[in-house]
Amino acid sequence: MKAPPTPRAPHPPPPAPGDVAPGHALDWLVAGWRIFMKAPVVWALQALVFFVVIAALGMLPFLGWAAAPMVLPLLIAGMLSGARALDRGDALLVGQLFDGLRQHAGRLLLVGLFHLLGLLLAALAAAAIGGSAVLTGTAASAVGGLAGAGIAAGGMMLGVAVFTVLWALLMMALWFAPALVMLHDVAPLDAMTLSARACFHNLLAFIVLAALLYVLVWVAMIPAGLGMLVLIPVIAGALYAAWKETFSPLLPAPTDDTRADAPTATDEPPKP
């Protein structure tokens, strides 16, 4: 007679995110730059492979529009795995970009699926608002042309605003989700919910980060887009640094193999 299987111990629930000062957004980018400079050539190669994979998926017939958003969390998780390796003093390999595929493929693909569904819902909501405004404006134009045009234009602007708000909420849910799944084994929906909570809890810090990234993306695009080979790894390092600070209670306790005084990518120099 077979013995009953040993029940698997439940994973401890992740704690609420901590408080982050708005100025720390710049510190995260600085930490991301430091992580990039530990292995710049390998990071640039990872970023190149990242772009090739996303571009190739985007060119797939019929499914290209859906494949890229679903695979994006997998690749982000792989870059976070590389950032963690460097933070621990290990070497960075190009193949670590696919660590998410090897370790948590199912959960990360679910995050990607929820990302895709969120994009579709945001687009449908915006299209419904804009389309109804155009129909109303067309009907009103039979009575007063200027009034109908104003209704149509206002409705289209409202549709764009609704899409922007929903997209921002989706990005909040996606921001920490790959890190929580890859680095702490959190379930997909829980990871996205906790990510959104963390962003809302520290909204000002993430608004500052979004503004900095907006400027950096435009700067990186100037030299024929080649700057993105640097910016993408820097963002991955900044995301890793933000995860460490925001979810520090999730980090495992130091072991005998880890020296307490070992410097990490986000350590600050001692104050005199």
Phi and psi restraints in degrees (value plus and minus 20) as a CYANA .aco file:
   2 LYS   PHI     -94.0   -54.0
   2 LYS   PSI     120.0   160.0
   3 ALA   PHI     -93.4   -53.4
   3 ALA   PSI     123.0   163.0
   4 PRO   PHI     -82.8   -42.8
   4 PRO   PSI     123.7   163.7
   5 PRO   PHI     -82.1   -42.1
   5 PRO   PSI     123.8   163.8
   6 THR   PHI     -89.3   -49.3
   6 THR   PSI     104.4   144.4
   7 PRO   PHI     -83.5   -43.5
   7 PRO   PSI     120.4   160.4
   8 ARG   PHI     -95.2   -55.2
   8 ARG   PSI     112.4   152.4
   9 ALA   PHI     -85.2   -45.2
   9 ALA   PSI     112.8   152.8
  10 PRO   PHI     -86.0   -46.0
  10 PRO   PSI     124.3   164.3
  11 HIS   PHI     -93.2   -53.2
  11 HIS   PSI     112.8   152.8
  12 PRO   PHI     -81.0   -41.0
  12 PRO   PSI     117.8   157.8
  13 PRO   PHI     -84.7   -44.7
  13 PRO   PSI     120.1   160.1
  14 PRO   PHI     -88.4   -48.4
  14 PRO   PSI     122.5   162.5
  15 PRO   PHI     -97.0   -57.0
  15 PRO   PSI     151.2   191.2
  16 ALA   PHI     -87.9   -47.9
  16 ALA   PSI     127.6   167.6
  17 PRO   PHI     -85.8   -45.8
  17 PRO   PSI     131.7   171.7
  18 GLY   PHI    -105.7   -65.7
  18 GLY   PSI     155.7   195.7
  19 ASP   PHI    -103.3   -63.3
  19 ASP   PSI     119.8   159.8
  20 VAL   PHI    -149.9  -109.9
  20 VAL   PSI     111.3   151.3
  21 ALA   PHI     -92.1   -52.1
  21 ALA   PSI     124.0   164.0
  22 PRO   PHI     -76.1   -36.1
  22 PRO   PSI     -56.3   -16.3
  23 GLY   PHI     -87.0   -47.0
  23 GLY   PSI     -33.3     6.7
  24 HIS   PHI     -91.2   -51.2
  24 HIS   PSI     -35.8     4.2
  25 ALA   PHI     -78.1   -38.1
  25 ALA   PSI     -60.6   -20.6
  26 LEU   PHI     -87.7   -47.7
  26 LEU   PSI     -57.3   -17.3
  27 ASP   PHI     -81.2   -41.2
  27 ASP   PSI     -56.7   -16.7
  28 TRP   PHI     -84.5   -44.5
  28 TRP   PSI     -61.5   -21.5
  29 LEU   PHI     -86.6   -46.6
  29 LEU   PSI     -57.8   -17.8
  30 VAL   PHI     -83.5   -43.5
  30 VAL   PSI     -62.5   -22.5
  31 ALA   PHI     -83.1   -43.1
  31 ALA   PSI     -58.3   -18.3
  32 GLY   PHI     -83.1   -43.1
  32 GLY   PSI     -58.3   -18.3
  33 TRP   PHI     -85.0   -45.0
  33 TRP   PSI     -60.5   -20.5
  34 ARG   PHI     -84.3   -44.3
  34 ARG   PSI     -60.3   -20.3
  35 ILE   PHI     -84.8   -44.8
  35 ILE   PSI     -60.4   -20.4
  36 PHE   PHI     -81.9   -41.9
  36 PHE   PSI     -62.0   -22.0
  37 MET   PHI     -90.4   -50.4
  37 MET   PSI     -32.8     7.2
  38 LYS   PHI     -92.2   -52.2
  38 LYS   PSI     -45.6    -5.6
  39 ALA   PHI    -175.8  -135.8
  39 ALA   PSI      45.0    85.0
  40 PRO   PHI     -82.9   -42.9
  40 PRO   PSI     -57.9   -17.9
  41 VAL   PHI     -86.8   -46.8
  41 VAL   PSI     -65.2   -25.2
  42 VAL   PHI     -86.0   -46.0
  42 VAL   PSI     -60.0   -20.0
  43 TRP   PHI     -81.5   -41.5
  43 TRP   PSI     -63.7   -23.7
  44 ALA   PHI     -83.0   -43.0
  44 ALA   PSI     -58.5   -18.5
  45 LEU   PHI     -86.0   -46.0
  45 LEU   PSI     -60.6   -20.6
  46 GLN   PHI     -80.0   -40.0
  46 GLN   PSI     -64.2   -24.2
  47 ALA   PHI     -83.1   -43.1
  47 ALA   PSI     -58.1   -18.1
  48 LEU   PHI     -84.2   -44.2
  48 LEU   PSI     -65.3   -25.3
  49 VAL   PHI     -82.2   -42.2
  49 VAL   PSI     -60.1   -20.1
  50 PHE   PHI     -73.7   -33.7
  50 PHE   PSI     -70.3   -30.3
  51 PHE   PHI     -85.5   -45.5
  51 PHE   PSI     -60.6   -20.6
  52 VAL   PHI     -83.0   -43.0
  52 VAL   PSI     -63.5   -23.5
  53 VAL   PHI     -84.2   -44.2
  53 VAL   PSI     -67.0   -27.0
  54 ILE   PHI     -83.6   -43.6
  54 ILE   PSI     -61.6   -21.6
  55 ALA   PHI     -85.8   -45.8
  55 ALA   PSI     -62.0   -22.0
  56 ALA   PHI     -84.3   -44.3
  56 ALA   PSI     -61.5   -21.5
  57 LEU   PHI     -85.6   -45.6
  57 LEU   PSI     -57.4   -17.4
  58 GLY   PHI     -85.5   -45.5
  58 GLY   PSI     -43.1    -3.1
  59 MET   PHI    -110.6   -70.6
  59 MET   PSI     -20.8    19.2
  60 LEU   PHI     -83.5   -43.5
  60 LEU   PSI     117.0   157.0
  61 PRO   PHI     -87.8   -47.8
  61 PRO   PSI     117.8   157.8
  62 PHE   PHI      50.5    90.5
  62 PHE   PSI     -63.1   -23.1
  63 LEU   PHI    -126.5   -86.5
  63 LEU   PSI     -20.5    19.5
  64 GLY   PHI     -80.2   -40.2
  64 GLY   PSI     -58.3   -18.3
  65 TRP   PHI     -84.7   -44.7
  65 TRP   PSI     -45.6    -5.6
  66 ALA   PHI    -117.2   -77.2
  66 ALA   PSI     -46.6    -6.6
  67 ALA   PHI     -88.7   -48.7
  67 ALA   PSI     -64.3   -24.3
  68 ALA   PHI     -81.9   -41.9
  68 ALA   PSI     -67.9   -27.9
  69 PRO   PHI     -82.1   -42.1
  69 PRO   PSI     -50.4   -10.4
  70 MET   PHI     -94.9   -54.9
  70 MET   PSI     -54.1   -14.1
  71 VAL   PHI    -104.8   -64.8
  71 VAL   PSI     -38.5     1.5
  72 LEU   PHI     -73.6   -33.6
  72 LEU   PSI     -66.7   -26.7
  73 PRO   PHI     -81.6   -41.6
  73 PRO   PSI     -52.1   -12.1
  74 LEU   PHI     -81.1   -41.1
  74 LEU   PSI     -65.6   -25.6
  75 LEU   PHI     -91.5   -51.5
  75 LEU   PSI     -58.7   -18.7
  76 ILE   PHI     -81.2   -41.2
  76 ILE   PSI     -63.3   -23.3
  77 ALA   PHI     -81.3   -41.3
  77 ALA   PSI     -57.6   -17.6
  78 GLY   PHI     -84.2   -44.2
  78 GLY   PSI     -60.7   -20.7
  79 MET   PHI     -88.4   -48.4
  79 MET   PSI     -54.1   -14.1
  80 LEU   PHI     -86.7   -46.7
  80 LEU   PSI     -55.8   -15.8
  81 SER   PHI     -82.4   -42.4
  81 SER   PSI     -59.3   -19.3
  82 GLY   PHI     -86.1   -46.1
  82 GLY   PSI     -60.0   -20.0
  83 ALA   PHI     -83.6   -43.6
  83 ALA   PSI     -59.3   -19.3
  84 ARG   PHI     -85.8   -45.8
  84 ARG   PSI     -58.7   -18.7
  85 ALA   PHI     -81.4   -41.4
  85 ALA   PSI     -64.7   -24.7
  86 LEU   PHI     -86.7   -46.7
  86 LEU   PSI     -57.5   -17.5
  87 ASP   PHI     -83.5   -43.5
  87 ASP   PSI     -48.0    -8.0
  88 ARG   PHI    -110.5   -70.5
  88 ARG   PSI     -20.5    19.5
  89 GLY   PHI      69.8   109.8
  89 GLY   PSI      -9.8    30.2
  90 ASP   PHI    -110.3   -70.3
  90 ASP   PSI     151.1   191.1
  91 ALA   PHI    -101.9   -61.9
  91 ALA   PSI     133.3   173.3
  92 LEU   PHI    -120.9   -80.9
  92 LEU   PSI     112.0   152.0
  93 LEU   PHI    -139.6   -99.6
  93 LEU   PSI     128.4   168.4
  94 VAL   PHI     -80.7   -40.7
  94 VAL   PSI     -58.1   -18.1
  95 GLY   PHI     -85.1   -45.1
  95 GLY   PSI     -35.6     4.4
  96 GLN   PHI     -85.5   -45.5
  96 GLN   PSI     -34.7     5.3
  97 LEU   PHI     -77.8   -37.8
  97 LEU   PSI     -46.2    -6.2
  98 PHE   PHI    -123.6   -83.6
  98 PHE   PSI      -1.4    38.6
  99 ASP   PHI     -81.9   -41.9
  99 ASP   PSI     -54.3   -14.3
 100 GLY   PHI     -83.1   -43.1
 100 GLY   PSI     -56.5   -16.5
 101 LEU   PHI     -87.5   -47.5
 101 LEU   PSI     -54.5   -14.5
 102 ARG   PHI    -101.4   -61.4
 102 ARG   PSI     -47.5    -7.5
 103 GLN   PHI    -130.3   -90.3
 103 GLN   PSI     -62.5   -22.5
 104 HIS   PHI    -156.5  -116.5
 104 HIS   PSI      24.5    64.5
 105 ALA   PHI     -79.0   -39.0
 105 ALA   PSI     -66.9   -26.9
 106 GLY   PHI     -81.0   -41.0
 106 GLY   PSI     -67.4   -27.4
 107 ARG   PHI     -88.6   -48.6
 107 ARG   PSI     -60.0   -20.0
 108 LEU   PHI     -89.4   -49.4
 108 LEU   PSI     -54.4   -14.4
 109 LEU   PHI     -87.1   -47.1
 109 LEU   PSI     -53.4   -13.4
 110 LEU   PHI     -85.4   -45.4
 110 LEU   PSI     -60.1   -20.1
 111 VAL   PHI     -78.9   -38.9
 111 VAL   PSI     -63.5   -23.5
 112 GLY   PHI     -83.5   -43.5
 112 GLY   PSI     -57.8   -17.8
 113 LEU   PHI     -84.9   -44.9
 113 LEU   PSI     -64.2   -24.2
 114 PHE   PHI     -83.8   -43.8
 114 PHE   PSI     -56.4   -16.4
 115 HIS   PHI     -80.3   -40.3
 115 HIS   PSI     -66.0   -26.0
 116 LEU   PHI     -83.8   -43.8
 116 LEU   PSI     -65.6   -25.6
 117 LEU   PHI     -82.2   -42.2
 117 LEU   PSI     -58.1   -18.1
 118 GLY   PHI     -83.3   -43.3
 118 GLY   PSI     -62.0   -22.0
 119 LEU   PHI     -82.1   -42.1
 119 LEU   PSI     -62.9   -22.9
 120 LEU   PHI     -84.4   -44.4
 120 LEU   PSI     -62.9   -22.9
 121 LEU   PHI     -84.3   -44.3
 121 LEU   PSI     -60.1   -20.1
 122 ALA   PHI     -84.0   -44.0
 122 ALA   PSI     -62.2   -22.2
 123 ALA   PHI     -86.4   -46.4
 123 ALA   PSI     -60.4   -20.4
 124 LEU   PHI     -86.1   -46.1
 124 LEU   PSI     -61.1   -21.1
 125 ALA   PHI     -82.9   -42.9
 125 ALA   PSI     -63.9   -23.9
 126 ALA   PHI     -85.2   -45.2
 126 ALA   PSI     -61.0   -21.0
 127 ALA   PHI     -86.0   -46.0
 127 ALA   PSI     -58.0   -18.0
 128 ALA   PHI     -84.5   -44.5
 128 ALA   PSI     -62.8   -22.8
 129 ILE   PHI     -87.9   -47.9
 129 ILE   PSI     -67.6   -27.6
 130 GLY   PHI     -85.6   -45.6
 130 GLY   PSI     -60.7   -20.7
 131 GLY   PHI     -85.8   -45.8
 131 GLY   PSI     -62.3   -22.3
 132 SER   PHI     -85.4   -45.4
 132 SER   PSI     -54.2   -14.2
 133 ALA   PHI     -87.5   -47.5
 133 ALA   PSI     -59.0   -19.0
 134 VAL   PHI     -84.8   -44.8
 134 VAL   PSI     -63.1   -23.1
 135 LEU   PHI     -84.0   -44.0
 135 LEU   PSI     -62.2   -22.2
 136 THR   PHI     -84.2   -44.2
 136 THR   PSI     -62.0   -22.0
 137 GLY   PHI     -84.5   -44.5
 137 GLY   PSI     -58.0   -18.0
 138 THR   PHI     -84.2   -44.2
 138 THR   PSI     -62.5   -22.5
 139 ALA   PHI     -85.9   -45.9
 139 ALA   PSI     -59.6   -19.6
 140 ALA   PHI     -91.4   -51.4
 140 ALA   PSI     -45.0    -5.0
 141 SER   PHI     -87.4   -47.4
 141 SER   PSI     -40.7    -0.7
 142 ALA   PHI     -86.7   -46.7
 142 ALA   PSI     -46.9    -6.9
 143 VAL   PHI    -113.7   -73.7
 143 VAL   PSI     -70.9   -30.9
 144 GLY   PHI    -161.1  -121.1
 144 GLY   PSI      91.7   131.7
 145 GLY   PHI     -78.2   -38.2
 145 GLY   PSI     -65.9   -25.9
 146 LEU   PHI     -86.4   -46.4
 146 LEU   PSI     -58.8   -18.8
 147 ALA   PHI     -84.6   -44.6
 147 ALA   PSI     -62.1   -22.1
 148 GLY   PHI     -84.0   -44.0
 148 GLY   PSI     -61.4   -21.4
 149 ALA   PHI     -84.8   -44.8
 149 ALA   PSI     -57.9   -17.9
 150 GLY   PHI     -85.3   -45.3
 150 GLY   PSI     -60.4   -20.4
 151 ILE   PHI     -83.7   -43.7
 151 ILE   PSI     -63.9   -23.9
 152 ALA   PHI     -84.1   -44.1
 152 ALA   PSI     -65.7   -25.7
 153 ALA   PHI     -84.8   -44.8
 153 ALA   PSI     -62.9   -22.9
 154 GLY   PHI     -83.9   -43.9
 154 GLY   PSI     -59.3   -19.3
 155 GLY   PHI     -85.4   -45.4
 155 GLY   PSI     -59.9   -19.9
 156 MET   PHI     -84.2   -44.2
 156 MET   PSI     -61.5   -21.5
 157 MET   PHI     -84.3   -44.3
 157 MET   PSI     -58.4   -18.4
 158 LEU   PHI     -85.1   -45.1
 158 LEU   PSI     -59.2   -19.2
 159 GLY   PHI     -82.1   -42.1
 159 GLY   PSI     -62.2   -22.2
 160 VAL   PHI     -83.5   -43.5
 160 VAL   PSI     -60.8   -20.8
 161 ALA   PHI     -84.7   -44.7
 161 ALA   PSI     -61.6   -21.6
 162 VAL   PHI     -83.2   -43.2
 162 VAL   PSI     -64.3   -24.3
 163 PHE   PHI     -81.7   -41.7
 163 PHE   PSI     -61.6   -21.6
 164 THR   PHI     -82.4   -42.4
 164 THR   PSI     -63.5   -23.5
 165 VAL   PHI     -84.8   -44.8
 165 VAL   PSI     -66.3   -26.3
 166 LEU   PHI     -85.5   -45.5
 166 LEU   PSI     -57.6   -17.6
 167 TRP   PHI     -85.2   -45.2
 167 TRP   PSI     -60.4   -20.4
 168 ALA   PHI     -82.9   -42.9
 168 ALA   PSI     -61.8   -21.8
 169 LEU   PHI     -82.8   -42.8
 169 LEU   PSI     -60.0   -20.0
 170 LEU   PHI     -85.4   -45.4
 170 LEU   PSI     -59.8   -19.8
 171 MET   PHI     -85.3   -45.3
 171 MET   PSI     -54.5   -14.5
 172 MET   PHI     -83.4   -43.4
 172 MET   PSI     -61.7   -21.7
 173 ALA   PHI     -89.2   -49.2
 173 ALA   PSI     -48.2    -8.2
 174 LEU   PHI    -108.2   -68.2
 174 LEU   PSI     -42.5    -2.5
 175 TRP   PHI     -76.3   -36.3
 175 TRP   PSI     -73.8   -33.8
 176 PHE   PHI    -115.5   -75.5
 176 PHE   PSI     -28.0    12.0
 177 ALA   PHI     -78.6   -38.6
 177 ALA   PSI     -68.5   -28.5
 178 PRO   PHI     -80.5   -40.5
 178 PRO   PSI     -56.8   -16.8
 179 ALA   PHI     -86.1   -46.1
 179 ALA   PSI     -62.5   -22.5
 180 LEU   PHI     -88.0   -48.0
 180 LEU   PSI     -56.5   -16.5
 181 VAL   PHI     -92.3   -52.3
 181 VAL   PSI     -66.7   -26.7
 182 MET   PHI     -94.9   -54.9
 182 MET   PSI     -61.5   -21.5
 183 LEU   PHI    -119.5   -79.5
 183 LEU   PSI     -32.5     7.5
 184 HIS   PHI    -157.7  -117.7
 184 HIS   PSI     -16.3    23.7
 185 ASP   PHI      41.3    81.3
 185 ASP   PSI      19.9    59.9
 186 VAL   PHI    -104.4   -64.4
 186 VAL   PSI     124.4   164.4
 187 ALA   PHI     -82.7   -42.7
 187 ALA   PSI     131.4   171.4
 188 PRO   PHI     -75.6   -35.6
 188 PRO   PSI     -72.9   -32.9
 189 LEU   PHI     -85.7   -45.7
 189 LEU   PSI     -58.8   -18.8
 190 ASP   PHI     -82.1   -42.1
 190 ASP   PSI     -60.0   -20.0
 191 ALA   PHI     -83.9   -43.9
 191 ALA   PSI     -62.9   -22.9
 192 MET   PHI     -89.9   -49.9
 192 MET   PSI     -58.0   -18.0
 193 THR   PHI     -84.5   -44.5
 193 THR   PSI     -65.2   -25.2
 194 LEU   PHI     -86.5   -46.5
 194 LEU   PSI     -55.5   -15.5
 195 SER   PHI     -83.1   -43.1
 195 SER   PSI     -65.4   -25.4
 196 ALA   PHI     -82.8   -42.8
 196 ALA   PSI     -59.8   -19.8
 197 ARG   PHI     -81.9   -41.9
 197 ARG   PSI     -62.2   -22.2
 198 ALA   PHI     -83.5   -43.5
 198 ALA   PSI     -62.0   -22.0
 199 CYS   PHI     -87.9   -47.9
 199 CYS   PSI     -60.4   -20.4
 200 PHE   PHI     -87.6   -47.6
 200 PHE   PSI     -58.1   -18.1
 201 HIS   PHI     -84.2   -44.2
 201 HIS   PSI     -50.8   -10.8
 202 ASN   PHI    -145.2  -105.2
 202 ASN   PSI      30.8    70.8
 203 LEU   PHI     -79.2   -39.2
 203 LEU   PSI     -62.6   -22.6
 204 LEU   PHI     -83.8   -43.8
 204 LEU   PSI     -60.0   -20.0
 205 ALA   PHI     -82.2   -42.2
 205 ALA   PSI     -59.0   -19.0
 206 PHE   PHI     -99.9   -59.9
 206 PHE   PSI     -44.5    -4.5
 207 ILE   PHI     -87.0   -47.0
 207 ILE   PSI     -62.8   -22.8
 208 VAL   PHI     -81.6   -41.6
 208 VAL   PSI     -63.7   -23.7
 209 LEU   PHI     -82.6   -42.6
 209 LEU   PSI     -63.3   -23.3
 210 ALA   PHI     -81.7   -41.7
 210 ALA   PSI     -60.5   -20.5
 211 ALA   PHI     -85.0   -45.0
 211 ALA   PSI     -62.2   -22.2
 212 LEU   PHI     -84.1   -44.1
 212 LEU   PSI     -62.5   -22.5
 213 LEU   PHI     -86.3   -46.3
 213 LEU   PSI     -55.8   -15.8
 214 TYR   PHI     -79.9   -39.9
 214 TYR   PSI     -64.8   -24.8
 215 VAL   PHI     -86.4   -46.4
 215 VAL   PSI     -64.0   -24.0
 216 LEU   PHI     -86.1   -46.1
 216 LEU   PSI     -54.7   -14.7
 217 VAL   PHI     -83.8   -43.8
 217 VAL   PSI     -63.0   -23.0
 218 TRP   PHI     -84.6   -44.6
 218 TRP   PSI     -59.1   -19.1
 219 VAL   PHI     -85.8   -45.8
 219 VAL   PSI     -62.1   -22.1
 220 ALA   PHI     -87.1   -47.1
 220 ALA   PSI     -45.0    -5.0
 221 MET   PHI    -101.6   -61.6
 221 MET   PSI     -31.9     8.1
 222 ILE   PHI     -83.3   -43.3
 222 ILE   PSI     -69.8   -29.8
 223 PRO   PHI    -101.8   -61.8
 223 PRO   PSI      44.6    84.6
 224 ALA   PHI      38.2    78.2
 224 ALA   PSI       8.2    48.2
 225 GLY   PHI      58.5    98.5
 225 GLY   PSI     -19.3    20.7
 226 LEU   PHI     -87.3   -47.3
 226 LEU   PSI     -44.6    -4.6
 227 GLY   PHI     -83.7   -43.7
 227 GLY   PSI     -39.0     1.0
 228 MET   PHI     -88.0   -48.0
 228 MET   PSI     -43.2    -3.2
 229 LEU   PHI     -85.9   -45.9
 229 LEU   PSI     -40.9    -0.9
 230 VAL   PHI    -116.4   -76.4
 230 VAL   PSI     -62.7   -22.7
 231 LEU   PHI     -86.9   -46.9
 231 LEU   PSI     -59.5   -19.5
 232 ILE   PHI     -79.5   -39.5
 232 ILE   PSI     -69.0   -29.0
 233 PRO   PHI     -83.2   -43.2
 233 PRO   PSI     -56.1   -16.1
 234 VAL   PHI     -83.0   -43.0
 234 VAL   PSI     -61.2   -21.2
 235 ILE   PHI     -83.9   -43.9
 235 ILE   PSI     -59.9   -19.9
 236 ALA   PHI     -81.6   -41.6
 236 ALA   PSI     -62.8   -22.8
 237 GLY   PHI     -85.8   -45.8
 237 GLY   PSI     -57.9   -17.9
 238 ALA   PHI     -86.3   -46.3
 238 ALA   PSI     -59.0   -19.0
 239 LEU   PHI     -83.1   -43.1
 239 LEU   PSI     -61.5   -21.5
 240 TYR   PHI     -83.4   -43.4
 240 TYR   PSI     -63.6   -23.6
 241 ALA   PHI     -83.9   -43.9
 241 ALA   PSI     -60.4   -20.4
 242 ALA   PHI     -85.0   -45.0
 242 ALA   PSI     -59.6   -19.6
 243 TRP   PHI     -83.2   -43.2
 243 TRP   PSI     -62.8   -22.8
 244 LYS   PHI     -81.7   -41.7
 244 LYS   PSI     -61.2   -21.2
 245 GLU   PHI     -97.8   -57.8
 245 GLU   PSI     -61.9   -21.9
 246 THR   PHI     -93.2   -53.2
 246 THR   PSI     -55.4   -15.4
 247 PHE   PHI    -137.7   -97.7
 247 PHE   PSI      21.2    61.2
 248 SER   PHI     -78.0   -38.0
 248 SER   PSI     -50.8   -10.8
 249 PRO   PHI     -84.6   -44.6
 249 PRO   PSI     -38.8     1.2
 250 LEU   PHI     -98.3   -58.3
 250 LEU   PSI     -37.9     2.1
 251 LEU   PHI     -88.8   -48.8
 251 LEU   PSI     120.0   160.0
 252 PRO   PHI     -86.7   -46.7
 252 PRO   PSI     133.7   173.7
 253 ALA   PHI     -84.9   -44.9
 253 ALA   PSI     126.4   166.4
 254 PRO   PHI     -83.4   -43.4
 254 PRO   PSI     121.2   161.2
 255 THR   PHI    -120.7   -80.7
 255 THR   PSI     157.5   197.5
 256 ASP   PHI     -85.4   -45.4
 256 ASP   PSI     -44.3    -4.3
 257 ASP   PHI     -99.3   -59.3
 257 ASP   PSI     -33.6     6.4
 258 THR   PHI    -127.9   -87.9
 258 THR   PSI     100.2   140.2
 259 ARG   PHI     -96.8   -56.8
 259 ARG   PSI     115.9   155.9
 260 ALA   PHI     -85.8   -45.8
 260 ALA   PSI     -46.7    -6.7
 261 ASP   PHI    -115.3   -75.3
 261 ASP   PSI      -9.6    30.4
 262 ALA   PHI     -91.3   -51.3
 262 ALA   PSI     110.5   150.5
 263 PRO   PHI     -92.4   -52.4
 263 PRO   PSI     126.3   166.3
 264 THR   PHI    -142.2  -102.2
 264 THR   PSI     156.3   196.3
 265 ALA   PHI     -85.8   -45.8
 265 ALA   PSI     -45.2    -5.2
 266 THR   PHI    -127.4   -87.4
 266 THR   PSI     -13.8    26.2
 267 ASP   PHI     -86.8   -46.8
 267 ASP   PSI     124.4   164.4
 268 GLU   PHI    -123.1   -83.1
 268 GLU   PSI     127.4   167.4
 269 PRO   PHI     -83.2   -43.2
 269 PRO   PSI     126.5   166.5
 270 PRO   PHI     -82.4   -42.4
 270 PRO   PSI     122.3   162.3
 271 LYS   PHI    -104.3   -64.3
 271 LYS   PSI     121.0   161.0
